[in-house]
Amino acid sequence: MSLSSVEARAVWYRCCGWAATVWAGAFAVLHFYWALGGTVGLAVSAGPNLAAERPAWFVAGGLWGVGMLCVAGALVARELTRSRLRGITSVLVKRAGCVAGLILLVRATAVEVLLLAGPTLNETVGPAHRFWTLALWNPWFAVGGITFLVASLGYKTKRGGQAGVGSDDGKS
């Protein structure tokens, strides 16, 4: 039994939604780990000075705050895998997913360009921080952005009684 192209696309969009959910959830866990005092990976992510000093503004906004944003992102991404929302709520979820995806892609691209073309950053960004940001962290921001965007673009908003892709009533 093979899937039609519409059904296959619906499965692909749902898989991207679940990937975005897992991505955001993993980043939330990582930020909460760091906020609670964990150190593994923090110096190569935020820089050795912030990791060592842990100023209150960084812990509150950069760790707890970003962790909470990641939780919100995971909830939005999860809703992108479902088709039960209707009206303005479904429009808001789709737009939130698009905004999250765009922010993540812009962040990944901007940091990549700054680190590759910014020799003036040598004083504030050490070689290890630069390497791990380019090799590990930034690609994950790009992956997160792509999964949010694909899931959002594939999410069908519903108006009235019209069903979206992946709904239980067989309409698409």
Secondary structure, 3 states (H helix, E strand, C coil): CCCCHHHHHHHHHHHHHHHHHHHHHHHHHHHHHHHCCCCCCHHHHHCHHHHHHCCHHHHHHHHHHHHHHHHHHHHHHHHCCCCCCCHHHHHHHHHHHHHHHHHHHHHHHHHHHHHHHCHHHHHCCCHHHHHHHHHHHHHHHHHHHHHHHHHHHHCCCCCCCCCCCCCCCCCC
